[in-house]
């Protein structure tokens, strides 16, 4: 039942409003009356009414002044103004005070009741919104704090009742996403909600879910994997961890199981991400960067491979890498190439049976590939292309166009474009992107600038576009790259 305070200095108005309320208006009851501005303020503070019908012209101070004095302390109270004259200036002053309606006297019974009906709808909307907000707060606290500790039966029953859970059992799931978009979990949760009831919060920078039983774990896991594949944009890494179905008093075990599985997957995923990242770096920089820089990346790659995988598997990975590098350096595996394969890594590595033998072979083989790539990419460049590359290296952080590069090389734009295609097997835009991303990687590893600052430093004014370009080039987002770099340093 909502309470109504009548504030007016005219007795007929007070009697009329009071009579209508006492006769019965669905959902409302009369809380009290006041006949002046000061009395209205006092009664509002005393009664905390849900609704106030406030006359404007009253003794002491007017209705607008009375509302302004209590508005901040009673932000949820609904105020309705009434006056004998319709005045725009008064209506305009009422807007910032959140006044619900502005009625011109005399107010008929029908208008009074219709106004209350509208107010009831507004109050119920607010109550529903508040209920949802409170439920979300309770669920958040339950998932972040309560569920991680063992509970006795009475505590569990209390939480189950408060959260409206229809089962004594359930399971916990964690989903980690490499995304800088705020709406990804929202989109995912809308899809999950079509089939499963769940509680959700963000915890440990992960999406944390509680699914109450009855739940078939295999069915749920299959559904979530398909939903993630369909709802998460391609290129965003998703890692999941699932706990077992547990009784409410032992849900902490499901928490630790789910988090443990996710962390285990993340370790394996991290290794494969770093593997991919280093291969991309080596291939992109082969023939352009100095030998020692490339050798350092290559050493990091093979050391982690041989320490993380069986020797035979790690050796197979090296065969795949050198096959790629040989093709990058010579183009010998391309259908239109007449170039002979300079050496066969699979054949030469067949007899390598320990790390010492691998090190000897790897050093010599990497030097050979580097020399071939260096010769291809820099040994026969015409002077205009050398000038163009020098200009790009100096001005990559500016908004440069192909025409600017052509002017620096003192040739036409079409000719510069042709030089990039013939000698670098690339376009101007792709080459500029490689240079910018390479410098961005260096700045991220230095860990002194924010992603936004790095974006500006390498020539991208839009950080979101920079993140998209970086992910496309490197395979992971700038923020995840930063995490991997810090992890490597800590090791």
GUVEXZA-991578 format. One record per residue: residue in three letters; x, z, y of N, C-alpha, C, O in turn. Coordinates in steps of 0.1 Angstrom, whole numbers, plus 2048, in hexadecimal, padded with zeros to 3 digits. Each point is the difference from the previous one (the first is absolute). Example, Ala and Ser with C-alpha at 12.3 -4.5 7.8 and 13.67 -1.06 7.14 Angstrom:
ala88484E7C77F780080C80980080C80A807800ser7F27F280B80980080B7F880880B80580180B
END
This chain:
unk8098007F47F780080C80980080C809808802unk7F47EF8088087FF80C7F980880B7F4800801unk8148078087FA80880A8007F980E8097F8803unk7ED80A8057FE7F980D7FF80B80B7F88097FFunk8107F580B7FE80880D7FA7F780B8047F5802unk7F18118047FA7F980B80580680D7FF80C802unk8067EB80780580580D7F87F880B8027F4801unk7F68138077F87FA80A7FA80B8097FD80B7FCunk8027F28117FA80A8097F17FE8037FB807808unk7FF7F07F07F27FD8027F98067F38027FC7F5unk7F580E80D7F98067F57F87F77F88008017F4unk7F97F58127F87F77F88097F87F67FC7FD7F5unk8107FF80F8097F97F78048097F58007FC7F4unk80481080F80580A7F67F48027F68038007F4unk7F18028117F58037F77FD7F47F77FD8017F4unk8047F38127FD7F37F880A7FE7F57FC7FE7F5unk81180380E80A7FE7F67FF80B7F58027FD7F5unk7FC81081080080B7F67F47FE7F78018037F4unk7F47F98127F37FE7F78037F57F67FC8027F4unk80A7F380F8027F57F78098057F47FE7FE7F5unk80C80A80F80A8057F67F980A7F78028007F4unk7F68098127F980B7F87F57FA7F77FD8057F6unk7FD7F080E7F77F97F88067FA7F47FA7FD7F5unk81380080C8077FB7F58067F28027F87F6801unk8158087FF8077F480180A8007F4808809800unk7F77EE7F78088007F480F8028038067F8807unk7FF8137F480F80380180480880C80C802802unk7EB80280780480680C7F880D8037F48017FCunk81280980B7FA80C80380480480E80C7FD804unk7EC80A80480380580D80A80B8007FD80B7F9unk80F7F480D80980B8017FE80980C80380C7FFunk7F97EE80C7FE80880C7FE7F780C7FF7F47FFunk80081380D7FD7F980C80A80580B80580B7FFunk7FD7ED80C80780480B7FB7F980D7FA7F57FEunk80781180E7F97FB80B8097FD80C7FC7FC80Bunk8128057F38097FD80A80D7FB7FA8038027F4unk8067F981480D7FB7FB80880C7FA8057FF7F5unk7FD80C81380880B7FA7FA8067F38078047F7unk7EB7FD8097FA8057F48027F77F48018047F5unk7FF7EF80E8027F67F580D8027FA8028007F4unk80980181480D8027FB80180D7F88068007F5unk7F480B80F80080C7F97F87FF7F38058057F5unk7F07F480A7F87FF7F48077F77F67FF8027F4unk8087F48118077F77F780B8077F98027FF7F4unk80680A81480A8087FA7FB80A7F68078047F7unk7ED80180C7FA80A7F77FA7FA7F48028067F5unk7F77EF80C7F87FB7F48077F47F97FC7FE7F4unk80E7FC8128067F47FA7F67F67FA8007FD7F4unk7F77FE8157F57F77FB8067F37FB80A7FC805unk7EE7FD7F28047F37FC7FC7F580A8077F6802unk7EE80D8057FA7F680A7FC80880D7FB80B7FFunk8087EF80C7FC80680D7F97F58088057F5803unk7EE80E8017F97F780980280680E7FC80C803unk80C7ED80680580680C7FA7F980C8027F4802unk7F78148077FB7FA80C80C7FE80980A8077FFunk7F57F080B80B7FE8097FF80980C80A807803unk7EB7F88047FF80880D7FB80E7FD7F48027FDunk8158088047FD80E7FD8078098098097FC807unk7F28117FA80780A80980E8037FB8037FE7F4unk80580681580E8047FC8097F48018077FE80Aunk7F97FA7EB8077F38007F87F77F77F98057F7unk8097EE80A7F87F77F98047FE7F180A8067FCunk7EE7F27FD8027FF7F280D7F97FC8068047F6unk7FE7F381280D7F97FD80C80A8018098007F8unk7F680981280A80A80280080A7F480B8047FBunk7E97FF8017FF8097F48067FA7F48078077F8unk7F67EC8058067F97F480F7FF8018078037F6unk7FE7FA81680F7FF80280780D7FD80B8007FBunk7EE80C80780680D7FE8018047F18088087FDunk7EF7F27FB7FF8047F28047F57F78028027F4unk8007F28118027F47F780C8027F77FF7FD7F4unk80D80781180C8027F87FF80A7F58057FF7F6unk7F380C80D7FF80B7F67F57FC7F68008067F5unk7F77F180E7F57FD7F78007F07FF7F67FA803unk8148007F78017F28007F57F97F67FD7F5802unk7FE8137F57F67FB7F67F28028057F77FB7F9unk80780C8127F28028057FB7F38068087FA808unk7EC8027F57FA7F48067F880480C7F7808800unk80C7F180C7F980380C7F77F48048037F47FEunk7F18108067F67F68057FC80380E7FC80C803unk8077EB8077FC80380E7F27FC8037FB7F77FAunk7FF81080F7F27FC8047FF80381080680A805unk7F47ED8027FE80180E7F47F88047FA7F87F9unk80180B8137F47F98058037F28057F67F9802unk8168048008047F380680B7F97F78098077FCunk7F57EC80380B7F87F880A7FC80A7FE7F8809unk80E80E7F680B7FD80980C7FC7F88058077F7unk8017ED80D80B7FB7FA80C8088018088027F7unk7FA80481580C80880280180C7F780A8057FCunk7EA80180180080C7F78037FB7F28088077F9unk7F27EE8038037FB7F280E7FD7FF8068037F5unk8007F781580F7FD7FF80880D7FF80A8007F8unk7F380A80F80880D7FF7FE8067F28088087FBunk7EC7F57FF7FD8077F38087FA7F48028067F6unk8037ED80C8077F97F580C8087FB8018027F4unk80980281580C8067FA7FD80E7FA8088067FAunk7EC8008097FC80D7FA7FA7FE7F27FC80A7FAunk8027EA8027FB7FD7F27F18037FF7FB8047F6unk7FE7FB8157F18028007F97F67F78037F4801unk7F48107F77FA7F87F67F57F78068007F47FDunk7F881180B7F57F98067FD80580E80380B804unk7F67EC8047FC80380E7F17FD8017FC7F4800unk7FC8168017F27FF8007FA80280E805809807unk7F17EF7FD7FA80180D7F28077FE7F87FC7F8unk80680F80F7F48078007F47F88068037F8809unk7F180A7F27FC80A7F58037FA7F37FF7F47FEunk8068147F88047FC7F37F48027F77FB80C7FEunk8007EA7FC7F58017F78048067F280C8017FDunk7E98047FC8038067F38077F67F780A8037F9unk7F17F08078067F67F880E7FE8038097FF7F7unk7FB80081680E7FD80380880C7FC80C7FF7FCunk7EF80D80780880C7FC8038017F180B8027FCunk7EA7FB7FC8028007F18097F57FC8098027F7unk7F67F280F8087F47FC80F8038048097FD7F8unk7F980A81380E8048048068097F680B7FF7FCunk7ED80B7FF8058097F68037FA7F38098037F9unk7EE7F38038037F87F480D7F98008078007F7unk7FC7FA81580D7F980180B80A80080B7FD7FAunk7F380E80C80B80B8008028047F280C8037FCunk7E97FF7FC8028057F28087F67F88098047F8unk7F57EF80A8087F67F980E8008048097FF7F7unk7FA80481680E80180480780C7FB80B8007FBunk7ED80B80480680D7FB8037FE7F180A8057FBunk7ED7F57FE8037FE7F180B7F77FE8088027F6unk7FA7F481280C7F77FF80D80980280A7FE7F9unk7F580A81180C8098038038097F580B8027FCunk7EA8047FE8028097F58057F97F48098067F9unk7F37EE8048057F97F580E7FC8028098017F6unk7FB7FB81680E7FD80380980C7FF80B7FF7FAunk7F080D80A80780C7FF8028047F280A8057FCunk7EB7F97FC8018037F280A7F87F88088057F8unk7F97EE80C80A7F77FA80E8058048098007F7unk7F880381580D80480580580D7FA80B8017FCunk7EC80980280380C7F98037FE7F280A8067FAunk7EF7F17FF8037FD7F280D7FA7FF8088037F6unk7FC7F481380D7FA7FF80B80A80280B7FF7FAunk7F380B80F80980A8038028097F380B8047FDunk7EA7FF7FD8018097F48077F87F58088067F8unk7F57ED8068067F97F680F7FE8028098017F7unk7FB7FD81680E7FF80480780D7FD80C7FF7FAunk7EF80C80980680D7FD8018037F180A8057FBunk7EC7F77FE8008027F180B7F77FA8078067F7unk7FB7EE80D80A7F77FA80E8048048097FF7F9unk7F880581480E80380580580E7FB80C8017FFunk7EB80880080480E7FD7FB8067F38088047F7unk7EB7FD8087FA8077F58037FA7F28048087F7unk7FB7EB8088027FA7F380E8017FA8027FE7F4unk80780681480E8017FB80380D7FA80B8027FAunk7EC80780680280D7FA7F68037F57F47FB800unk80F80D7F67F78047F67F4808806803808809unk7F17F67F27F48078057FA8087F58007FB7F4unk7FA81080F7F78067F67F37FA8007FD7F7809unk7FB80C7ED7F37F97FE7F780280C7F97F6804unk8068158027F780380B8047F880D7F77FA807unk8168057FB8057F880C7FC7F17FE7FC7F9809unk8068027EA7FD7F27FE7F17FE8017FD7F5806unk7FB8147F67F17FD8017FC80080F7F87F8804unk80F8108047FD80080E8047F38077F87FA808unk8148017F48047F38067F87F57FB7FD7F6807unk7FF80A7EC7F87F67FB7F27FF8077FB7F5803unk8008178007F38008078017FB80E7F87F8805unk81380D8028027FC80E8027F18017FB7FA80Aunk80C8007ED8037F28017F67F77F88027F4800unk7F48127FB7F57F97F98067F77F47FC7F47FFunk80D8127FA8057F97F47F78037F47FC80B7FDunk8027EA7FB7F68017F68068027F27FA7FD7F6unk8138078098078027F480A80A80180680380Bunk7FD8047E980B80A80080D7FA7FE80B807801unk7F67EC7FC80D7F97FE8027F48097F77FC807unk8158007FA8047F580980E7FC7FF8088077F8unk7FC7EF80F80E7FC7FF8057FC80E7F87FC809unk8158057F98067FD80D8087F37FF8067FD7F6unk7FA7FC8158077F38018077FF80D7FA80480Bunk8127F77F68077FD80C8027F18018047F97F6unk7FB8028168037F28038087FF80C7FD80480Bunk80F7F67F380A7FF80C8007F18048027F77F7unk7FD8068158007F280680B7FF80A801808809unk8067ED7F680A7FD80A7F97F780A8017F4801unk7F88138087F87F980A80180780E80080D800unk8017EC80A7FF80680E7F37FD8067FE80280Cunk7F87FA7EC7F27FE8057F880C7FD8008057F5unk7F88008157F980C7FE7F37FE7F87FB80A7FAunk8007EA8057F37FE7F98017FC7F27F67FD7F9unk8168038018017FB7F27F980A7F67F97FC7F8unk80A81180A7F980A7F77F18008027F88017F7unk8047FC8167F18008027FA7F57F87F58017FAunk8117F38077FB7F57F88008027F17F67FD7F9unk8148098038028037F17F580A7FC7FA7FF7F6unk80480B8127F680B7FD7F27FB8007F88047F8unk8057F28117F27FA7FF7FE7F97F37F58017FBunk8157F98007FE7F87F37FF80A7F57F87FE7F7unk81080D8097FF80A7F57F38078007FA8037F5unk8018008177F38078017F47F97FA7F68067FEunk80C7ED8007F57F87FA7FD8047F27F57FE7FAunk8158087FF7FF8037F280380F7FD7F98067F7unk81080181080480D7FC7FE80A80C8027FD80Bunk7F980F7F180080B80A80D8068018078027F5unk7FE80181780E80680180180880D7F87FE809unk81280B7F780580680D80D7FA8038087FC7F8unk7FA80381680D7F980480680780C7F9805809unk8147FB7F880780480B80E7F98008047FB7F6unk80380681680E7FB80080880C7FF7FF80A808unk80A7F67EE80980C7FD80E7FB7FC8017F77F7unk80980E80F80E7FC7FD8027F18038087F97F9unk7F18028118007F28037FB7F77F58037F47FFunk7F48127F97FA7F87F57F18028007FB80A806unk7FE7EC7F47F28027FF7FD8097F48047FC7F5unk7F680F80C7FD8097F57F18007FD7F8802809unk8057FC7EA7F27FF7FC7FD80A7F58088037F7unk7EC8028097FB8097F57F37F97FB7F67FE808unk80A7FF7EB7F57FA7FA7F980A7F68068037F6unk7EE80280E7FA8097F67FA7F97F47FD7F4801unk8038137F47FB7FA7F37F18008027FA807808unk7FF7F17EF8057F97F58087F38047FB7F8808unk8118077F38097F58048087FC7F48068087F9unk7FA7EB8048097FA7F580D7FC8078007F7807unk80B8117F680C7FD8078057F27FF8047FA80Aunk7FB8007EA8047F27FE7F87F68098057F7806unk7EE80C7FA7F77F780880380280F8017F6807unk8018167FD80380380E80D7F98048017FA80Bunk80A8087ED80D7FB8047FF7F08018067FA809unk7F38007ED7FF7F28007F87FB80D8047F6806unk7F28117FD7F87FD80C80880180D8007F7808unk8088147F980880280C80B7F58018027FB80Bunk8048027EA80A7F68017FB7F28048067F9808unk7EE8047F37F97F38047FC80180F8017F6807unk7FA8157FD7FB80280E80C7FF8097FF7FA80Bunk80C80D7F280C7FF8088047F18028047FC80Bunk7FD7FD7EA8047F28007F77F78088057F7807unk7EE80D7FA7F77F78077FE80480F7FD7F8808unk8068157FB7FD80580D80D8028097FF7FF80Cunk80C8027EE80D8028078067F28038027F97F6unk8018048168077F380480C7FE7F88088097FDunk7FA7EA7FF80D7FD7F880C8048098007FE80Cunk80A8067ED80C80480780180F80280B805803unk7EA8027FD80080F8018028067F37F87FE7F6unk81280A8098038077F37F780C7FE7FE808809unk7FC7F97EB7F780B7FC8068067F38037FA7F6unk7FE81480B8058077F47F580B7FD7FC807809unk8017FA7EA7F580A7FD80680B7F680A7FE7F9unk7EF80D80780480B7F77F38077FC7F7803808unk8077FF7EB7F38067FB80380C7F88098017F8unk7EF80980A80080D7F87F67FF7F57F87F6800unk8088137F77F68007F57F480880580080680Aunk7F57F87EE7F380780380280E7FD8048047F5unk7F980581580280F7FE7F48078047F87FC809unk8068107F27F680A80580480480E80C800804unk7EA80380480280480E80A80B80280780080Aunk7FA8097ED80A80B80180E7FC7FE80A807803unk7F87ED7F780D7FA7FD8037F38078087F87FBunk7F18058108027F480780E7FE8058057F5803unk80281680080E8008058097F87F68097FA804unk7F38077EF8087F87F67FE7F180280A7F87FFunk7EA8048047FD7F28028077FB80D8057F5801unk7FC8148098087FD80C80E7FD7FD8067F5804unk8018147F580E7FE7FE8037F57F780A7F9801unk7ED8047F58017F47F77FF7F38088087F77FFunk7EE80880A7FE7F480880C7FE80A8057F5801unk7FF81680580C7FE80A80C7FD7F88087F8805unk7FA80E7EF80C7FD7F88017F27FC80A7FA800unk7EA8017FB8007F27FC8037F680C8087F77FEunk7F280C80D8037F780C80E8018048067F5803unk8008177FD80E8018048097F87F680A7FA803unk7F38077F08087F97F57FF7F180380A7F97FFunk7EA8028037FE7F28038077FC80D8067F5801unk7FA8148098067FD80C80F7FE7FE8077F7807unk7FF8127F180F7FF7FE8037F27FA8097F9804unk7EF8037F18037F37FA7FD7F580A8077F6800unk7EE80B8077FD7F680A80B7FF80B8037F5804unk80281780080B80080A80C7F87FB8067F8808unk7FD80A7EC80C7F97FA7FD7F18018097F8804unk7EB8047F87FD7F18007FF7FB80E8047F4802unk7F78148077FF7FB80E80E7FF8068037F6806unk8068137F780E7FF8058077F47FA8077F9806unk7F68057ED8057F47F97FC7F38078087F8803unk7EB8077FF7FB7F48078067FF80E8047F5804unk7FC81680380580080E80E7FB8008047F8809unk80580D7EF80E7FD8008027F17FC8097F9805unk7EF8027F18017F27FC7FC7F780C8077F6803unk7EF80E8047FB7F880C80B80080B8037F6806unk8038167FC80B80180A80C7F77FC8057F9809unk7FF8087EB80C7F87FC7FD7F18018097F9805unk7EC8037F77FD7F28007FE7FB80F8057F5803unk7F58138057FE7FC80E80D8008088027F7809unk8078127F480D80180780B7F87FA80B7FF806unk7F37FC7EE80B7F97F98057F48087F97F7804unk81480A7FF8067F580880080280F8077F9807unk7F18107FE7FF80380E80780D80480780180Aunk7F680A7EE80680D80380E8007FA8047F87F8unk80481280C80E8027FB7FF8057F27F78067FBunk8147F67FD8018037F27FE80F7FD7F98037F7unk80E8058117FF80F7FD7F28068017FC8087F9unk7FD7F38117F28048027F87FD7F47F88087FBunk8097EB8007F87FC7F58058077F37F88037F7unk8157FF8088058067F47FB80F7FF7FD8047F5unk8018028167FB80E8007F28007FB7FC8097F8unk7FB7EE80D7F37FF7FB7FF7FD7F17F88067F8unk8117F08048007FC7F280480C7F77FB8027F5unk80F80680F80580B7F97F580B7FE7FE8057F5unk7FB7FE8167F58097FF7F57FB7F67FB8097F9unk8037EA8077F67FB7F78048027F17F88057F8unk8147F68058048017F280280E7FB7FE8037F4unk80780681580280E7FC7F38067FC8008077F6unk7F67F78127F38077FD7FA7F97F37F98077F8unk8097EC8077FA7F97F48068057F37F98037F7unk8157FF8098068047F47FE80F7FD8018057F5unk7FC8038157FD80E7FE7F18027FD7FD80B7FBunk7FA7EC8087F28027FE7FA7F97F47F68047FAunk8117F18017FB7F97F580B7FF7F480C802803unk7EF7FB7F180A7FE7F580A7F58047FD7F7808unk80F80A7F280B7F68047FB7F27FE8037F7809unk7F78067EC7FC7F27FD7F67FB80B8017F4804unk7F58148007F77FC8098067FF80E7FD7F6807unk80C8137FD8067FF80D8097F38008007F980Bunk8068047EA8097F48007F77F38018047F6807unk7F080A7F37F77F58027FB7FF80E7FE7F4805unk8008178027FD7FF80E80B7F98087FD7F980Aunk80F80A7F380B7FA8078017F17FD8047F8809unk7F98047EB7FF7F17FD7F67FA8098037F5806unk7F18117FC7F67FA80880480080F7FE7F6806unk8098147FE80480180E80B7F48037FE7F980Aunk80C8067ED80A7F68037FB7F27FE8057F7807unk7F18077F17F97F37FF7FA7FC80D8017F5805unk7F88158017FA7FE80D80A7FD80B7FF7F7808unk80C8117F880B7FE80A8077F37FF8037F980Aunk7FF8037E98077F37FE7F77F58068057F6806unk7EE80A7F77F77F68057FF80080F8007F6807unk8008177FF80080180F80D7F98067FF7FA80Aunk80C8087EF80D7FC8058027F17FE8077F9808unk7F38017EE8037F27FC7F47F77FF8017F4801unk7F38127FC7F47F87FE8017F97F27F97F67FEunk80F80F7F98027F87F37F48017F77FF7F87F7unk7F881280B7F58017F77F37F98067F58017FAunk80D7F88117F57F98067FF7F27FA80A7FA7FCunk7EA8028027FD7F37F98077F48068047F77F8unk7FE8098158067F480680F8018028077F7805unk7FF8147F680E8028028097FA7F57FD8007F4unk80E7FA81180A7FB7F680C8097FE80A7FD7F9unk7F580F80E80B8097FF8018077F27F68047FBunk8167FD8008028067F380080F80280480680Bunk7F88017EB80080F80080E8058008077FD7F6unk7FE80A81480E80480080480A7F580B7FF7FBunk7EC8098008038097F57F38057FA7F6801808unk80A8037EC7F38057F980180F7FE8078057F8unk7F280381180180F7FF7FB8057F280680A7FCunk7F07F07FE7FB8057F380B7FF7F68028097F8unk8057EB80880A7FE7F680C8098028068067F7unk7FE7FC81680C8088037FD80F7FE8098077FCunk7EB7FD8067FD80E7FE7FD8047F27FE80C7FDunk8007EA7FA7FD8037F280A80A7FA7FC8087F8unk8117F680B80A8087F980380D8088088087FBunk7F27FB81080280C8087F980B7F97F48007FFunk81380B7FD7FA80A7F880180E8077FB80A7FAunk80C7F781180180E8078017FE80F8027F5805unk7FD81680280080080F80D7FA8058007F980Aunk80B80B7F080D7FC8058017F17FF8057F980Aunk7F78017EB8007F17FF7F77FA80A8027F5806unk7F28117FC7F67FB80A80680080E7FF7F6807unk8088157FD80680080D80A7F58027FF7FA80Bunk8098047EC80A7F58017F97F28028047F8808unk7F28067EF7F97F38017F97FF80D8007F5807unk7F88157FD7F880080C8077FD80D7FC7F8808unk81080E7F98087FE80C8047F28027FF7FA80Bunk8068007EA8057F28017F47F78028007F6808unk7F580C7F07F47F78017FA80180E7FB7F5805unk8048178017FA80180D8087F980A7FA7F980Aunk8138087F58097F980A7FE7F07FF8007FA80Aunk7FE8017EA7FE7F27FE7F37FB8068007F6807unk7F68127F77F27FC80580180180F7FA7F7807unk80C8137FF80180280E8087F48067FB7FB80Bunk8108017EF8077F58067F87F38008017F9809unk7F88057EC7F87F47FF7F580080B7FD7F6807unk7FC8157FB7F680280A8057FE80E7FA7FA809unk81280C7F980680080E8047F18037FE7FC80Cunk8077FD7EB8037F28027F47F88038007F8809unk7F580B7F07F47F88027FA80380E7FB7F7806unk8058167FE7F880480B8087FF80D7FA7FF80Bunk8138027F480880080D80B7F68008057FD80Bunk8007FE7EA80C7F88007FE7F280680A7FA804unk7EA8017FC7FF7F28057F57FF80A7F97F6801unk8058148077F680080B8057F780C80B802804unk7ED7F68018037F880C80080980C7FA80B800unk80D7F180A80180980C7F38048067FE80B804unk7F87EC7FE7F38048067F980B7F87FA809806unk8087F77EC7FA80A7F880780E8027F980A801unk8147F580080880C8037FC80680D7FE80D801unk8007EB8097FB80580D7F28067FF7FD80A807unk7FB7EF7F27F28057FE80080E7F97F9809805unk80F7F87F180080D7F980680B8087FB80C800unk80F7F180880680A8097F680480B7FF80C803unk7F97EB8027F680380A7F58097FA7FC80A806unk8007F37EE7F68087F980580F7FE7F8809802unk8147F87FA80680D7FD80180880D7FE80C800unk8047EE80B80180780D7F28038067FF80A807unk7F77EE7F67F38018077F48037F77F57FE804unk80E8067EF7F58027F77F680A8057F48007FBunk81080980D7F780B8057F77FB80C7F8808805unk8097EC7FF7F87FA80A7F67F67FB8007FD7F4unk7F67FF8147F67F77FC8057F28017FC7F8808unk80D8047EE8067F38017F87F57F87FA8047F6unk8077F080F7F97F57F980A7F67FB80C801804unk7F07F57F48097F67FB8067F880C80C7FC7FFunk7EC80280B8057F880C80C8088078097FA805unk7F68137FB80B80880680D7FE7F780B7FF806unk7F38027ED80C7FE7F78067F280280C7FE800unk7EB7F88018057F28028077FF80D80A7F9801unk7F180D80A80880080D80D8067FE80A7FB806unk7F78107F380D8077FE80A7F77F880C800802unk7EE7F87F58097F77F78027F38078087F87FBunk7F18058108017F48087FC7F47F88067F5800unk7EF80C7F87FB7F57F87F08028017FB809806unk7FE7ED7F47F28018007FA80A7F68078047F6unk7ED80080C7F980A7F77FF7FA7F28028067F6unk7FB7ED80A7FE7F97F380D8007F88008027F4unk80B7FC81380D7FF7F980480E7FB8058017F5unk7F980A81380380D7FB7F78047F48068057F6unk7EE7F780A7F78027F58057F97F38008067F5unk8057EE80D8067F97F580D8067FA8028017F4unk80680581580C8077FC7FD80C7F88078037F6unk7EF80580E7FC80B7F87FC7FC7F28038077F6unk7F57EF8097FB7FB7F380B7FB7F78018047F5unk8087F481180B7FA7F880A80A7FC8058007F4unk7FF80981580C8087FD7FC80F7FB8088067F9unk7ED7FE80B7FC80E7FD7F48007F67FC80B7FCunk7FE7EA8027F47FF7F87F680A8057F98077F8unk8057F98157F780A8067FA7FA80D8057F5805unk7F18118017FB7FC80D80680980A80580B7FDunk7FA7F281080480880B7F980E7FF80680A801unk7ED7F57FD7F880D8008048097F580180C801unk8017EE7F38048087F480D80680280380C7FDunk8077EC80980D80680280080B80A80680A7FEunk7F37F480D7FE80A80A7FA80D7FA80580B803unk7F17F37F57FA80C7F980A8077F880180C800unk8087ED7F880A8067F880A80880880380C7FDunk8017EF80F8098078087F980D80680680A800unk7EE7F48047F980C8067FE80B7F680280C802unk7FA7F07F27FD80A7F580D8067FC80080D7FDunk80B7EC80280D8067FD80480A80A80580B7FCunk7F97F281180480A80A7F680C7FF80480C803unk7EF7F17FA7F780B7FF80480A7F47FF80C802unk8057EE7F38058087F580B80A80480080B7FDunk8097EF80B80C8088047FB80B80980480C7FFunk7F37F280A7FB80A8097F880B7F980080B803unk7F87F07F37F880A7F880A8097F97FE80D7FFunk80D7EE7FB8098087F980780A80980480B7FBunk7FE7F181180780980A7F780C80380580A804unk7EE7F47FB7F680B80180180780E7FF80C801unk8027EC80980080680E7F47FB8087FE80580Bunk7FB7F17F17F57FA8077F38007F88018017F4unk7F47FF8137F37FF7F97FE7F27FC8077F7804unk7EF8077F37FD7F27FB7FC7F880C8037F4801unk7F58118087FB7F980C80C7FC8098017F5805unk8098147FD80C7FD8088087F57F98067F8807unk7FB8097EC8087F67F87F97F28028077F6801unk7EC80A7FE7F97F48028037F980D8037F4800unk7FD81480A8047FA80E80E7FC8008047F6807unk8058127F380E7FD8008047F37F980A7FA804unk7EE8017F38037F47F97F77F48048007F67F9unk7F980C8127F97F58057F17FF7FD7FA7F5803unk8008157F77F28007FD7F980A80980280C800unk7F47EF8087F98098097F58077FA7FB80B804unk8007F07F17F58067F88058067F48047F97F6unk7FC8158098058077F47F97FC7F38068007F6unk7ED7FE80B7F87FC7F48057F37FB8017FE7F4unk8017F88158057F37FB80E8017FB8047FA7F6unk80480F81080E8027FB7FF8067F28087FB7F7unk7EF80E8067FF8067F37FC7F67F68058007F4unk7F27F78107FC7F57F780B7F77FC8027FD7F5unk8067FF81580B7F77FE80B8077F78067FA7F7unk7FD81380C80A8077F97FC8017F18087FE7F7unk7EB8068077FB8017F28017F37F88048007F5unk7F97F58128007F37FA80F7FC7FC8027FA7F6unk80780A81380E7FC7FE8078097F68077FC7F7unk7F781280A8078097F87F98057F48068037F6unk7EC7FD80B7F88047F47FA80D8027F78037F8unk80D8058127F980D8027FF80280F8067F9808unk7F28117FC7FE80280E80C8078078088057F9unk7F97FA81480C80680780080F7FD80B8067FEunk7EA80180280080E7FD8058047F28078097FEunk7F57EF7F88058027F380E7FD7FF8088077F9unk7FD7EF80E80E7FC80080880C80580B8037FBunk7F080381080680C80680180B7F680A8077FFunk7EB7FC7F980080A7F680B7FD7F58078097FCunk7FA7EB8008097FC7F580F8028068088047F8unk7FA7F881480D80280680480E80180C8047FCunk7EB80580880380E8008038067F28098087FEunk7EF7F37F88028047F380E7FC7FB8078087F9unk7FE7EC80A80D7FB7FC80B80880680A8037F9unk7F480181480A80880680180E7FA80B8067FEunk7E98007FF80080D7FA8078007F280680A7FCunk7F97EB7FD8067FF7F38108008018078007F7
END
